[in-house]
């Protein structure tokens, strides 16, 4: 399955209340976030990530070792792209790490292969790594990284 198909699968599965192999962490909290495709919904995502960071204090490697947590992060990643596409009226194109290197070989020196770069995208404005802002917000003790601000910076209406 290519990355565009994977993004669509994650979104469809969540919005139709389907089953994620390995589960979906924080499913009830995600449903309470009212993920309505607006930039404002990303404020709610930021708040959810803040709550998880302060209450659970997740450790990066241990958190990623759980499939349901990976599904949670990928869902948020693809949802951010969905919001950008909806806001800009233009498609977002998803890339795996290898696809990204095939299209933008110079990115190898700036973006090492890791979880955050496993799903990247080309937005109407630029190349974007949504998992970076999501994981920064979730794991960094003091963060000014906002999922919403990162998305707005990659929306054509703000370019």
N, CA, C and O atoms as a GROMACS GRO file, in nm:
protein
  636
    1UNK      N    1   0.085  -0.117   0.000
    1UNK     CA    2   0.000   0.000   0.000
    1UNK      C    3   0.090   0.124   0.000
    1UNK      O    4   0.176   0.138   0.086
    2UNK      N    5   0.069   0.215  -0.097
    2UNK     CA    6   0.151   0.336  -0.097
    2UNK      C    7   0.106   0.430   0.014
    2UNK      O    8   0.002   0.408   0.077
    3UNK      N    9   0.184   0.533   0.039
    3UNK     CA   10   0.158   0.620   0.153
    3UNK      C   11   0.028   0.698   0.138
    3UNK      O   12  -0.039   0.723   0.239
    4UNK      N   13  -0.011   0.737   0.018
    4UNK     CA   14  -0.140   0.805  -0.001
    4UNK      C   15  -0.255   0.711   0.037
    4UNK      O   16  -0.350   0.753   0.103
    5UNK      N   17  -0.246   0.586  -0.005
    5UNK     CA   18  -0.349   0.488   0.030
    5UNK      C   19  -0.351   0.462   0.180
    5UNK      O   20  -0.457   0.446   0.241
    6UNK      N   21  -0.232   0.457   0.239
    6UNK     CA   22  -0.224   0.434   0.383
    6UNK      C   23  -0.289   0.550   0.459
    6UNK      O   24  -0.362   0.528   0.556
    7UNK      N   25  -0.263   0.672   0.416
    7UNK     CA   26  -0.324   0.789   0.480
    7UNK      C   27  -0.476   0.780   0.472
    7UNK      O   28  -0.546   0.802   0.571
    8UNK      N   29  -0.526   0.747   0.355
    8UNK     CA   30  -0.671   0.737   0.337
    8UNK      C   31  -0.729   0.625   0.423
    8UNK      O   32  -0.837   0.639   0.480
    9UNK      N   33  -0.657   0.513   0.432
    9UNK     CA   34  -0.703   0.402   0.515
    9UNK      C   35  -0.715   0.444   0.662
    9UNK      O   36  -0.816   0.416   0.726
   10UNK      N   37  -0.611   0.510   0.714
   10UNK     CA   38  -0.615   0.554   0.854
   10UNK      C   39  -0.734   0.646   0.879
   10UNK      O   40  -0.808   0.627   0.976
   11UNK      N   41  -0.753   0.743   0.792
   11UNK     CA   42  -0.863   0.838   0.811
   11UNK      C   43  -0.999   0.770   0.800
   11UNK      O   44  -1.086   0.790   0.884
   12UNK      N   45  -1.015   0.688   0.696
   12UNK     CA   46  -1.143   0.617   0.679
   12UNK      C   47  -1.172   0.524   0.796
   12UNK      O   48  -1.285   0.518   0.845
   13UNK      N   49  -1.070   0.454   0.841
   13UNK     CA   50  -1.089   0.360   0.952
   13UNK      C   51  -1.132   0.435   1.078
   13UNK      O   52  -1.221   0.390   1.149
   14UNK      N   53  -1.068   0.548   1.105
   14UNK     CA   54  -1.106   0.624   1.224
   14UNK      C   55  -1.247   0.681   1.211
   14UNK      O   56  -1.329   0.665   1.302
   15UNK      N   57  -1.275   0.746   1.100
   15UNK     CA   58  -1.404   0.815   1.087
   15UNK      C   59  -1.522   0.720   1.070
   15UNK      O   60  -1.637   0.760   1.090
   16UNK      N   61  -1.495   0.595   1.032
   16UNK     CA   62  -1.604   0.496   1.025
   16UNK      C   63  -1.603   0.405   1.147
   16UNK      O   64  -1.675   0.305   1.153
   17UNK      N   65  -1.520   0.440   1.245
   17UNK     CA   66  -1.507   0.364   1.370
   17UNK      C   67  -1.468   0.219   1.344
   17UNK      O   68  -1.516   0.127   1.409
   18UNK      N   69  -1.377   0.203   1.247
   18UNK     CA   70  -1.326   0.071   1.215
   18UNK      C   71  -1.220   0.025   1.314
   18UNK      O   72  -1.186   0.096   1.409
   19UNK      N   73  -1.169  -0.094   1.290
   19UNK     CA   74  -1.069  -0.154   1.378
   19UNK      C   75  -0.929  -0.130   1.323
   19UNK      O   76  -0.904  -0.148   1.204
   20UNK      N   77  -0.839  -0.090   1.410
   20UNK     CA   78  -0.698  -0.075   1.375
   20UNK      C   79  -0.624  -0.200   1.421
   20UNK      O   80  -0.636  -0.237   1.538
   21UNK      N   81  -0.548  -0.266   1.334
   21UNK     CA   82  -0.467  -0.378   1.380
   21UNK      C   83  -0.374  -0.330   1.492
   21UNK      O   84  -0.296  -0.236   1.472
   22UNK      N   85  -0.382  -0.393   1.605
   22UNK     CA   86  -0.302  -0.349   1.720
   22UNK      C   87  -0.371  -0.246   1.805
   22UNK      O   88  -0.320  -0.209   1.911
   23UNK      N   89  -0.487  -0.198   1.762
   23UNK     CA   90  -0.563  -0.102   1.840
   23UNK      C   91  -0.527   0.042   1.810
   23UNK      O   92  -0.439   0.070   1.728
   24UNK      N   93  -0.596   0.132   1.875
   24UNK     CA   94  -0.574   0.277   1.860
   24UNK      C   95  -0.575   0.339   1.999
   24UNK      O   96  -0.680   0.348   2.063
   25UNK      N   97  -0.459   0.380   2.046
   25UNK     CA   98  -0.451   0.445   2.176
   25UNK      C   99  -0.528   0.576   2.175
   25UNK      O  100  -0.534   0.646   2.074
   26UNK      N  101  -0.588   0.607   2.289
   26UNK     CA  102  -0.657   0.735   2.310
   26UNK      C  103  -0.774   0.756   2.215
   26UNK      O  104  -0.808   0.869   2.181
   27UNK      N  105  -0.836   0.646   2.172
   27UNK     CA  106  -0.948   0.654   2.078
   27UNK      C  107  -1.062   0.739   2.133
   27UNK      O  108  -1.115   0.824   2.062
   28UNK      N  109  -1.100   0.717   2.258
   28UNK     CA  110  -1.211   0.794   2.317
   28UNK      C  111  -1.175   0.942   2.323
   28UNK      O  112  -1.259   1.028   2.293
   29UNK      N  113  -1.052   0.973   2.360
   29UNK     CA  114  -1.008   1.113   2.367
   29UNK      C  115  -1.007   1.177   2.228
   29UNK      O  116  -1.043   1.294   2.213
   30UNK      N  117  -0.966   1.101   2.128
   30UNK     CA  118  -0.969   1.153   1.990
   30UNK      C  119  -1.111   1.185   1.947
   30UNK      O  120  -1.136   1.288   1.884
   31UNK      N  121  -1.204   1.099   1.982
   31UNK     CA  122  -1.344   1.125   1.947
   31UNK      C  123  -1.397   1.249   2.018
   31UNK      O  124  -1.480   1.320   1.963
   32UNK      N  125  -1.350   1.275   2.138
   32UNK     CA  126  -1.390   1.395   2.211
   32UNK      C  127  -1.329   1.522   2.153
   32UNK      O  128  -1.377   1.632   2.180
   33UNK      N  129  -1.224   1.508   2.074
   33UNK     CA  130  -1.157   1.624   2.014
   33UNK      C  131  -1.236   1.687   1.899
   33UNK      O  132  -1.200   1.794   1.851
   34UNK      N  133  -1.342   1.620   1.856
   34UNK     CA  134  -1.422   1.672   1.745
   34UNK      C  135  -1.332   1.704   1.625
   34UNK      O  136  -1.315   1.820   1.587
   35UNK      N  137  -1.275   1.601   1.568
   35UNK     CA  138  -1.185   1.617   1.453
   35UNK      C  139  -1.270   1.645   1.330
   35UNK      O  140  -1.308   1.555   1.255
   36UNK      N  141  -1.299   1.774   1.310
   36UNK     CA  142  -1.392   1.817   1.206
   36UNK      C  143  -1.323   1.873   1.082
   36UNK      O  144  -1.389   1.930   0.995
   37UNK      N  145  -1.192   1.857   1.073
   37UNK     CA  146  -1.120   1.900   0.954
   37UNK      C  147  -1.081   2.046   0.952
   37UNK      O  148  -1.031   2.096   0.852
   38UNK      N  149  -1.103   2.116   1.062
   38UNK     CA  150  -1.070   2.259   1.068
   38UNK      C  151  -0.934   2.280   1.134
   38UNK      O  152  -0.885   2.194   1.207
   39UNK      N  153  -0.876   2.396   1.108
   39UNK     CA  154  -0.752   2.432   1.177
   39UNK      C  155  -0.776   2.438   1.328
   39UNK      O  156  -0.688   2.403   1.406
   40UNK      N  157  -0.895   2.482   1.368
   40UNK     CA  158  -0.927   2.488   1.510
   40UNK      C  159  -0.920   2.350   1.576
   40UNK      O  160  -0.887   2.339   1.694
   41UNK      N  161  -0.952   2.247   1.501
   41UNK     CA  162  -0.944   2.112   1.558
   41UNK      C  163  -0.800   2.076   1.594
   41UNK      O  164  -0.777   1.992   1.682
   42UNK      N  165  -0.704   2.139   1.528
   42UNK     CA  166  -0.564   2.112   1.561
   42UNK      C  167  -0.526   2.175   1.694
   42UNK      O  168  -0.432   2.129   1.759
   43UNK      N  169  -0.598   2.280   1.737
   43UNK     CA  170  -0.579   2.331   1.873
   43UNK      C  171  -0.618   2.223   1.974
   43UNK      O  172  -0.553   2.205   2.076
   44UNK      N  173  -0.725   2.152   1.943
   44UNK     CA  174  -0.770   2.045   2.031
   44UNK      C  175  -0.671   1.929   2.031
   44UNK      O  176  -0.650   1.864   2.134
   45UNK      N  177  -0.609   1.903   1.916
   45UNK     CA  178  -0.504   1.801   1.909
   45UNK      C  179  -0.385   1.844   1.995
   45UNK      O  180  -0.331   1.764   2.071
   46UNK      N  181  -0.345   1.971   1.983
   46UNK     CA  182  -0.236   2.022   2.068
   46UNK      C  183  -0.269   2.002   2.216
   46UNK      O  184  -0.184   1.958   2.293
   47UNK      N  185  -0.392   2.033   2.255
   47UNK     CA  186  -0.434   2.017   2.395
   47UNK      C  187  -0.430   1.871   2.438
   47UNK      O  188  -0.387   1.840   2.549
   48UNK      N  189  -0.476   1.782   2.352
   48UNK     CA  190  -0.472   1.639   2.383
   48UNK      C  191  -0.329   1.593   2.403
   48UNK      O  192  -0.299   1.521   2.499
   49UNK      N  193  -0.240   1.632   2.314
   49UNK     CA  194  -0.099   1.593   2.327
   49UNK      C  195  -0.039   1.649   2.455
   49UNK      O  196   0.039   1.581   2.522
   50UNK      N  197  -0.076   1.773   2.491
   50UNK     CA  198  -0.028   1.832   2.617
   50UNK      C  199  -0.077   1.750   2.737
   50UNK      O  200   0.000   1.725   2.830
   51UNK      N  201  -0.202   1.710   2.734
   51UNK     CA  202  -0.258   1.632   2.845
   51UNK      C  203  -0.186   1.497   2.859
   51UNK      O  204  -0.153   1.455   2.970
   52UNK      N  205  -0.163   1.432   2.746
   52UNK     CA  206  -0.093   1.302   2.750
   52UNK      C  207   0.048   1.322   2.804
   52UNK      O  208   0.095   1.244   2.887
   53UNK      N  209   0.117   1.428   2.755
   53UNK     CA  210   0.255   1.454   2.798
   53UNK      C  211   0.262   1.479   2.949
   53UNK      O  212   0.350   1.426   3.017
   54UNK      N  213   0.169   1.559   3.002
   54UNK     CA  214   0.178   1.595   3.144
   54UNK      C  215   0.124   1.486   3.237
   54UNK      O  216   0.176   1.469   3.347
   55UNK      N  217   0.022   1.414   3.194
   55UNK     CA  218  -0.038   1.312   3.282
   55UNK      C  219   0.033   1.177   3.274
   55UNK      O  220   0.054   1.112   3.376
   56UNK      N  221   0.068   1.136   3.153
   56UNK     CA  222   0.127   1.003   3.134
   56UNK      C  223   0.279   1.008   3.133
   56UNK      O  224   0.346   0.911   3.171
   57UNK      N  225   0.335   1.122   3.089
   57UNK     CA  226   0.480   1.139   3.076
   57UNK      C  227   0.542   1.026   2.994
   57UNK      O  228   0.631   0.955   3.042
   58UNK      N  229   0.496   1.009   2.870
   58UNK     CA  230   0.546   0.898   2.789
   58UNK      C  231   0.694   0.912   2.756
   58UNK      O  232   0.746   1.022   2.739
   59UNK      N  233   0.760   0.799   2.748
   59UNK     CA  234   0.900   0.794   2.705
   59UNK      C  235   0.899   0.748   2.560
   59UNK      O  236   0.833   0.651   2.525
   60UNK      N  237   0.972   0.818   2.475
   60UNK     CA  238   0.966   0.802   2.331
   60UNK      C  239   0.976   0.656   2.287
   60UNK      O  240   0.883   0.605   2.223
   61UNK      N  241   1.084   0.588   2.319
   61UNK     CA  242   1.104   0.451   2.269
   61UNK      C  243   1.000   0.353   2.322
   61UNK      O  244   0.948   0.270   2.248
   62UNK      N  245   0.970   0.362   2.450
   62UNK     CA  246   0.870   0.272   2.508
   62UNK      C  247   0.732   0.298   2.446
   62UNK      O  248   0.658   0.204   2.420
   63UNK      N  249   0.700   0.424   2.423
   63UNK     CA  250   0.571   0.459   2.362
   63UNK      C  251   0.561   0.401   2.222
   63UNK      O  252   0.458   0.344   2.185
   64UNK      N  253   0.668   0.415   2.144
   64UNK     CA  254   0.666   0.366   2.006
   64UNK      C  255   0.669   0.214   1.995
   64UNK      O  256   0.638   0.160   1.889
   65UNK      N  257   0.706   0.146   2.100
   65UNK     CA  258   0.707   0.000   2.097
   65UNK      C  259   0.567  -0.060   2.101
   65UNK      O  260   0.550  -0.181   2.085
   66UNK      N  261   0.466   0.023   2.122
   66UNK     CA  262   0.327  -0.022   2.129
   66UNK      C  263   0.257   0.015   1.999
   66UNK      O  264   0.249   0.133   1.964
   67UNK      N  265   0.207  -0.086   1.929
   67UNK     CA  266   0.144  -0.063   1.798
   67UNK      C  267   0.027   0.036   1.805
   67UNK      O  268   0.010   0.118   1.715
   68UNK      N  269  -0.054   0.028   1.910
   68UNK     CA  270  -0.168   0.120   1.924
   68UNK      C  271  -0.121   0.265   1.935
   68UNK      O  272  -0.190   0.356   1.888
   69UNK      N  273  -0.005   0.286   1.996
   69UNK     CA  274   0.050   0.422   2.005
   69UNK      C  275   0.100   0.470   1.869
   69UNK      O  276   0.081   0.585   1.832
   70UNK      N  277   0.165   0.380   1.795
   70UNK     CA  278   0.207   0.415   1.659
   70UNK      C  279   0.085   0.452   1.574
   70UNK      O  280   0.088   0.550   1.501
   71UNK      N  281  -0.021   0.373   1.586
   71UNK     CA  282  -0.143   0.403   1.511
   71UNK      C  283  -0.198   0.540   1.548
   71UNK      O  284  -0.243   0.615   1.461
   72UNK      N  285  -0.194   0.574   1.675
   72UNK     CA  286  -0.237   0.706   1.722
   72UNK      C  287  -0.157   0.817   1.654
   72UNK      O  288  -0.214   0.913   1.604
   73UNK      N  289  -0.025   0.803   1.654
   73UNK     CA  290   0.060   0.906   1.595
   73UNK      C  291   0.042   0.915   1.444
   73UNK      O  292   0.037   1.025   1.388
   74UNK      N  293   0.033   0.801   1.376
   74UNK     CA  294   0.010   0.804   1.232
   74UNK      C  295  -0.126   0.864   1.198
   74UNK      O  296  -0.139   0.940   1.102
   75UNK      N  297  -0.227   0.830   1.276
   75UNK     CA  298  -0.358   0.890   1.252
   75UNK      C  299  -0.350   1.042   1.263
   75UNK      O  300  -0.402   1.113   1.177
   76UNK      N  301  -0.286   1.092   1.368
   76UNK     CA  302  -0.272   1.237   1.382
   76UNK      C  303  -0.194   1.296   1.265
   76UNK      O  304  -0.230   1.402   1.213
   77UNK      N  305  -0.089   1.229   1.224
   77UNK     CA  306  -0.009   1.275   1.110
   77UNK      C  307  -0.096   1.290   0.986
   77UNK      O  308  -0.096   1.396   0.922
   78UNK      N  309  -0.168   1.187   0.953
   78UNK     CA  310  -0.251   1.191   0.832
   78UNK      C  311  -0.369   1.287   0.848
   78UNK      O  312  -0.415   1.346   0.750
   79UNK      N  313  -0.416   1.303   0.970
   79UNK     CA  314  -0.523   1.400   0.994
   79UNK      C  315  -0.473   1.543   0.970
   79UNK      O  316  -0.545   1.624   0.912
   80UNK      N  317  -0.352   1.573   1.012
   80UNK     CA  318  -0.294   1.706   0.987
   80UNK      C  319  -0.290   1.732   0.837
   80UNK      O  320  -0.325   1.842   0.792
   81UNK      N  321  -0.248   1.634   0.759
   81UNK     CA  322  -0.248   1.650   0.613
   81UNK      C  323  -0.388   1.673   0.559
   81UNK      O  324  -0.407   1.753   0.467
   82UNK      N  325  -0.485   1.602   0.615
   82UNK     CA  326  -0.626   1.619   0.575
   82UNK      C  327  -0.671   1.763   0.601
   82UNK      O  328  -0.738   1.823   0.518
   83UNK      N  329  -0.634   1.817   0.716
   83UNK     CA  330  -0.672   1.955   0.750
   83UNK      C  331  -0.606   2.054   0.654
   83UNK      O  332  -0.669   2.149   0.610
   84UNK      N  333  -0.480   2.031   0.622
   84UNK     CA  334  -0.410   2.119   0.528
   84UNK      C  335  -0.479   2.115   0.392
   84UNK      O  336  -0.503   2.219   0.331
   85UNK      N  337  -0.511   1.995   0.345
   85UNK     CA  338  -0.578   1.981   0.215
   85UNK      C  339  -0.714   2.050   0.216
   85UNK      O  340  -0.751   2.118   0.121
   86UNK      N  341  -0.789   2.032   0.322
   86UNK     CA  342  -0.921   2.093   0.332
   86UNK      C  343  -0.911   2.245   0.338
   86UNK      O  344  -0.989   2.316   0.274
   87UNK      N  345  -0.816   2.294   0.414
   87UNK     CA  346  -0.798   2.438   0.430
   87UNK      C  347  -0.752   2.506   0.301
   87UNK      O  348  -0.797   2.615   0.267
   88UNK      N  349  -0.663   2.439   0.229
   88UNK     CA  350  -0.605   2.498   0.108
   88UNK      C  351  -0.685   2.467  -0.017
   88UNK      O  352  -0.674   2.538  -0.118
   89UNK      N  353  -0.767   2.363  -0.012
   89UNK     CA  354  -0.839   2.320  -0.132
   89UNK      C  355  -0.750   2.248  -0.230
   89UNK      O  356  -0.787   2.228  -0.346
   90UNK      N  357  -0.630   2.208  -0.185
   90UNK     CA  358  -0.534   2.138  -0.271
   90UNK      C  359  -0.488   2.010  -0.202
   90UNK      O  360  -0.477   2.003  -0.080
   91UNK      N  361  -0.462   1.910  -0.282
   91UNK     CA  362  -0.423   1.779  -0.229
   91UNK      C  363  -0.286   1.783  -0.161
   91UNK      O  364  -0.199   1.862  -0.197
   92UNK      N  365  -0.271   1.696  -0.064
   92UNK     CA  366  -0.143   1.669   0.000
   92UNK      C  367  -0.098   1.534  -0.052
   92UNK      O  368  -0.178   1.440  -0.059
   93UNK      N  369   0.029   1.524  -0.088
   93UNK     CA  370   0.081   1.397  -0.140
   93UNK      C  371   0.174   1.337  -0.036
   93UNK      O  372   0.272   1.399   0.005
   94UNK      N  373   0.143   1.214   0.006
   94UNK     CA  374   0.219   1.146   0.111
   94UNK      C  375   0.334   1.066   0.053
   94UNK      O  376   0.323   1.007  -0.055
   95UNK      N  377   0.444   1.064   0.128
   95UNK     CA  378   0.565   0.993   0.085
   95UNK      C  379   0.622   0.911   0.200
   95UNK      O  380   0.628   0.957   0.314
   96UNK      N  381   0.664   0.790   0.168
   96UNK     CA  382   0.744   0.714   0.264
   96UNK      C  383   0.884   0.776   0.265
   96UNK      O  384   0.913   0.864   0.184
   97UNK      N  385   0.968   0.733   0.356
   97UNK     CA  386   1.104   0.787   0.360
   97UNK      C  387   1.176   0.764   0.227
   97UNK      O  388   1.238   0.856   0.174
   98UNK      N  389   1.168   0.644   0.175
   98UNK     CA  390   1.237   0.614   0.050
   98UNK      C  391   1.179   0.694  -0.066
   98UNK      O  392   1.254   0.743  -0.150
   99UNK      N  393   1.048   0.707  -0.072
   99UNK     CA  394   0.986   0.788  -0.178
   99UNK      C  395   1.030   0.933  -0.168
   99UNK      O  396   1.053   0.999  -0.269
  100UNK      N  397   1.041   0.984  -0.045
  100UNK     CA  398   1.087   1.120  -0.025
  100UNK      C  399   1.229   1.137  -0.078
  100UNK      O  400   1.258   1.236  -0.145
  101UNK      N  401   1.316   1.041  -0.049
  101UNK     CA  402   1.454   1.050  -0.100
  101UNK      C  403   1.458   1.039  -0.251
  101UNK      O  404   1.540   1.106  -0.315
  102UNK      N  405   1.371   0.957  -0.309
  102UNK     CA  406   1.367   0.946  -0.455
  102UNK      C  407   1.327   1.079  -0.519
  102UNK      O  408   1.379   1.114  -0.625
  103UNK      N  409   1.237   1.151  -0.456
  103UNK     CA  410   1.191   1.279  -0.511
  103UNK      C  411   1.279   1.396  -0.473
  103UNK      O  412   1.298   1.488  -0.552
  104UNK      N  413   1.332   1.393  -0.352
  104UNK     CA  414   1.412   1.504  -0.301
  104UNK      C  415   1.541   1.447  -0.240
  104UNK      O  416   1.554   1.443  -0.118
  105UNK      N  417   1.636   1.404  -0.323
  105UNK     CA  418   1.755   1.336  -0.272
  105UNK      C  419   1.834   1.418  -0.169
  105UNK      O  420   1.893   1.361  -0.078
  106UNK      N  421   1.834   1.550  -0.183
  106UNK     CA  422   1.909   1.634  -0.089
  106UNK      C  423   1.853   1.630   0.053
  106UNK      O  424   1.921   1.668   0.148
  107UNK      N  425   1.730   1.583   0.069
  107UNK     CA  426   1.672   1.575   0.203
  107UNK      C  427   1.744   1.475   0.292
  107UNK      O  428   1.731   1.481   0.415
  108UNK      N  429   1.820   1.383   0.233
  108UNK     CA  430   1.892   1.284   0.312
  108UNK      C  431   1.981   1.352   0.417
  108UNK      O  432   1.993   1.302   0.529
  109UNK      N  433   2.043   1.463   0.381
  109UNK     CA  434   2.134   1.529   0.475
  109UNK      C  435   2.062   1.604   0.587
  109UNK      O  436   2.122   1.633   0.690
  110UNK      N  437   1.934   1.634   0.568
  110UNK     CA  438   1.859   1.709   0.668
  110UNK      C  439   1.761   1.624   0.747
  110UNK      O  440   1.725   1.658   0.860
  111UNK      N  441   1.719   1.513   0.688
  111UNK     CA  442   1.614   1.430   0.747
  111UNK      C  443   1.660   1.285   0.755
  111UNK      O  444   1.647   1.211   0.657
  112UNK      N  445   1.714   1.243   0.870
  112UNK     CA  446   1.756   1.103   0.884
  112UNK      C  447   1.635   1.010   0.886
  112UNK      O  448   1.524   1.052   0.918
  113UNK      N  449   1.658   0.885   0.853
  113UNK     CA  450   1.550   0.787   0.858
  113UNK      C  451   1.519   0.754   1.004
  113UNK      O  452   1.605   0.706   1.078
  114UNK      N  453   1.397   0.782   1.043
  114UNK     CA  454   1.352   0.757   1.180
  114UNK      C  455   1.199   0.755   1.180
  114UNK      O  456   1.138   0.771   1.074
  115UNK      N  457   1.138   0.736   1.294
  115UNK     CA  458   0.992   0.731   1.298
  115UNK      C  459   0.931   0.858   1.242
  115UNK      O  460   0.836   0.852   1.163
  116UNK      N  461   0.984   0.973   1.280
  116UNK     CA  462   0.926   1.100   1.237
  116UNK      C  463   0.927   1.118   1.086
  116UNK      O  464   0.840   1.186   1.031
  117UNK      N  465   1.022   1.058   1.018
  117UNK     CA  466   1.031   1.074   0.872
  117UNK      C  467   0.971   0.955   0.797
  117UNK      O  468   0.986   0.944   0.675
  118UNK      N  469   0.905   0.866   0.869
  118UNK     CA  470   0.846   0.749   0.803
  118UNK      C  471   0.722   0.785   0.721
  118UNK      O  472   0.682   0.709   0.633
  119UNK      N  473   0.662   0.901   0.750
  119UNK     CA  474   0.548   0.951   0.672
  119UNK      C  475   0.566   1.101   0.658
  119UNK      O  476   0.551   1.177   0.753
  120UNK      N  477   0.600   1.143   0.537
  120UNK     CA  478   0.620   1.285   0.508
  120UNK      C  479   0.526   1.324   0.396
  120UNK      O  480   0.462   1.238   0.335
  121UNK      N  481   0.517   1.452   0.369
  121UNK     CA  482   0.424   1.490   0.262
  121UNK      C  483   0.470   1.615   0.190
  121UNK      O  484   0.550   1.695   0.239
  122UNK      N  485   0.416   1.627   0.070
  122UNK     CA  486   0.431   1.748  -0.010
  122UNK      C  487   0.298   1.821   0.002
  122UNK      O  488   0.194   1.770  -0.041
  123UNK      N  489   0.302   1.940   0.060
  123UNK     CA  490   0.181   2.021   0.075
  123UNK      C  491   0.176   2.121  -0.040
  123UNK      O  492   0.268   2.127  -0.121
  124UNK      N  493   0.068   2.199  -0.049
  124UNK     CA  494   0.063   2.301  -0.154
  124UNK      C  495   0.176   2.404  -0.142
  124UNK      O  496   0.203   2.477  -0.238
  125UNK      N  497   0.241   2.410  -0.026
  125UNK     CA  498   0.344   2.510  -0.003
  125UNK      C  499   0.485   2.452  -0.003
  125UNK      O  500   0.577   2.514  -0.057
  126UNK      N  501   0.503   2.334   0.057
  126UNK     CA  502   0.639   2.284   0.076
  126UNK      C  503   0.641   2.136   0.114
  126UNK      O  504   0.538   2.069   0.116
  127UNK      N  505   0.759   2.089   0.145
  127UNK     CA  506   0.779   1.957   0.203
  127UNK      C  507   0.752   1.969   0.353
  127UNK      O  508   0.791   2.067   0.415
  128UNK      N  509   0.684   1.870   0.411
  128UNK     CA  510   0.641   1.880   0.551
  128UNK      C  511   0.657   1.746   0.621
  128UNK      O  512   0.633   1.641   0.562
  129UNK      N  513   0.697   1.752   0.747
  129UNK     CA  514   0.714   1.633   0.831
  129UNK      C  515   0.621   1.648   0.953
  129UNK      O  516   0.666   1.688   1.060
  130UNK      N  517   0.493   1.614   0.937
  130UNK     CA  518   0.398   1.636   1.047
  130UNK      C  519   0.432   1.560   1.174
  130UNK      O  520   0.405   1.608   1.284
  131UNK      N  521   0.491   1.442   1.162
  131UNK     CA  522   0.524   1.365   1.282
  131UNK      C  523   0.626   1.437   1.369
  131UNK      O  524   0.635   1.411   1.489
  132UNK      N  525   0.704   1.526   1.311
  132UNK     CA  526   0.802   1.602   1.390
  132UNK      C  527   0.730   1.692   1.491
  132UNK      O  528   0.760   1.687   1.610
  133UNK      N  529   0.636   1.773   1.443
  133UNK     CA  530   0.567   1.863   1.536
  133UNK      C  531   0.481   1.784   1.635
  133UNK      O  532   0.468   1.824   1.751
  134UNK      N  533   0.423   1.675   1.590
  134UNK     CA  534   0.340   1.592   1.679
  134UNK      C  535   0.425   1.531   1.791
  134UNK      O  536   0.388   1.538   1.908
  135UNK      N  537   0.538   1.472   1.755
  135UNK     CA  538   0.622   1.407   1.856
  135UNK      C  539   0.690   1.510   1.946
  135UNK      O  540   0.709   1.485   2.065
  136UNK      N  541   0.726   1.626   1.892
  136UNK     CA  542   0.782   1.732   1.977
  136UNK      C  543   0.680   1.773   2.082
  136UNK      O  544   0.714   1.786   2.200
  137UNK      N  545   0.556   1.793   2.040
  137UNK     CA  546   0.451   1.835   2.133
  137UNK      C  547   0.424   1.727   2.238
  137UNK      O  548   0.395   1.759   2.354
  138UNK      N  549   0.435   1.603   2.200
  138UNK     CA  550   0.405   1.493   2.292
  138UNK      C  551   0.518   1.460   2.388
  138UNK      O  552   0.493   1.427   2.504
  139UNK      N  553   0.642   1.469   2.342
  139UNK     CA  554   0.753   1.417   2.422
  139UNK      C  555   0.845   1.522   2.484
  139UNK      O  556   0.911   1.493   2.584
  140UNK      N  557   0.850   1.642   2.430
  140UNK     CA  558   0.942   1.742   2.483
  140UNK      C  559   0.882   1.809   2.607
  140UNK      O  560   0.767   1.851   2.604
  141UNK      N  561   0.959   1.819   2.716
  141UNK     CA  562   0.904   1.874   2.839
  141UNK      C  563   0.863   2.022   2.826
  141UNK      O  564   0.761   2.063   2.881
  142UNK      N  565   0.939   2.098   2.754
  142UNK     CA  566   0.904   2.237   2.728
  142UNK      C  567   0.904   2.252   2.577
  142UNK      O  568   1.008   2.241   2.512
  143UNK      N  569   0.786   2.279   2.522
  143UNK     CA  570   0.778   2.288   2.377
  143UNK      C  571   0.698   2.409   2.335
  143UNK      O  572   0.596   2.443   2.395
  144UNK      N  573   0.746   2.472   2.232
  144UNK     CA  574   0.669   2.579   2.168
  144UNK      C  575   0.617   2.529   2.034
  144UNK      O  576   0.553   2.604   1.960
  145UNK      N  577   0.645   2.403   2.003
  145UNK     CA  578   0.601   2.345   1.876
  145UNK      C  579   0.452   2.319   1.882
  145UNK      O  580   0.404   2.249   1.970
  146UNK      N  581   0.380   2.377   1.788
  146UNK     CA  582   0.235   2.360   1.781
  146UNK      C  583   0.200   2.286   1.653
  146UNK      O  584   0.247   2.321   1.544
  147UNK      N  585   0.116   2.184   1.666
  147UNK     CA  586   0.069   2.111   1.549
  147UNK      C  587  -0.008   2.206   1.458
  147UNK      O  588   0.010   2.204   1.336
  148UNK      N  589  -0.094   2.289   1.516
  148UNK     CA  590  -0.172   2.383   1.435
  148UNK      C  591  -0.081   2.482   1.362
  148UNK      O  592  -0.097   2.500   1.241
  149UNK      N  593   0.012   2.544   1.431
  149UNK     CA  594   0.098   2.642   1.365
  149UNK      C  595   0.181   2.577   1.255
  149UNK      O  596   0.204   2.638   1.150
  150UNK      N  597   0.226   2.455   1.277
  150UNK     CA  598   0.301   2.384   1.173
  150UNK      C  599   0.213   2.360   1.052
  150UNK      O  600   0.258   2.375   0.938
  151UNK      N  601   0.088   2.322   1.075
  151UNK     CA  602  -0.005   2.298   0.964
  151UNK      C  603  -0.037   2.428   0.892
  151UNK      O  604  -0.040   2.432   0.768
  152UNK      N  605  -0.060   2.534   0.967
  152UNK     CA  606  -0.090   2.664   0.903
  152UNK      C  607   0.025   2.710   0.815
  152UNK      O  608   0.003   2.769   0.709
  153UNK      N  609   0.146   2.684   0.859
  153UNK     CA  610   0.263   2.721   0.780
  153UNK      C  611   0.276   2.643   0.651
  153UNK      O  612   0.352   2.682   0.562
  154UNK      N  613   0.202   2.534   0.640
  154UNK     CA  614   0.206   2.451   0.519
  154UNK      C  615   0.075   2.455   0.441
  154UNK      O  616   0.050   2.371   0.355
  155UNK      N  617  -0.008   2.553   0.473
  155UNK     CA  618  -0.134   2.571   0.403
  155UNK      C  619  -0.120   2.687   0.305
  155UNK      O  620  -0.068   2.793   0.342
  156UNK      N  621  -0.165   2.669   0.183
  156UNK     CA  622  -0.149   2.769   0.078
  156UNK      C  623  -0.213   2.902   0.115
  156UNK      O  624  -0.166   3.006   0.069
  157UNK      N  625  -0.316   2.902   0.196
  157UNK     CA  626  -0.383   3.027   0.234
  157UNK      C  627  -0.294   3.116   0.318
  157UNK      O  628  -0.317   3.236   0.329
  158UNK      N  629  -0.191   3.057   0.377
  158UNK     CA  630  -0.100   3.134   0.461
  158UNK      C  631   0.035   3.156   0.395
  158UNK      O  632   0.127   3.209   0.458
  159UNK      N  633   0.048   3.116   0.271
  159UNK     CA  634   0.178   3.131   0.202
  159UNK      C  635   0.189   3.269   0.142
  159UNK      O  636   0.290   3.301   0.080
   0.00000   0.00000   0.00000
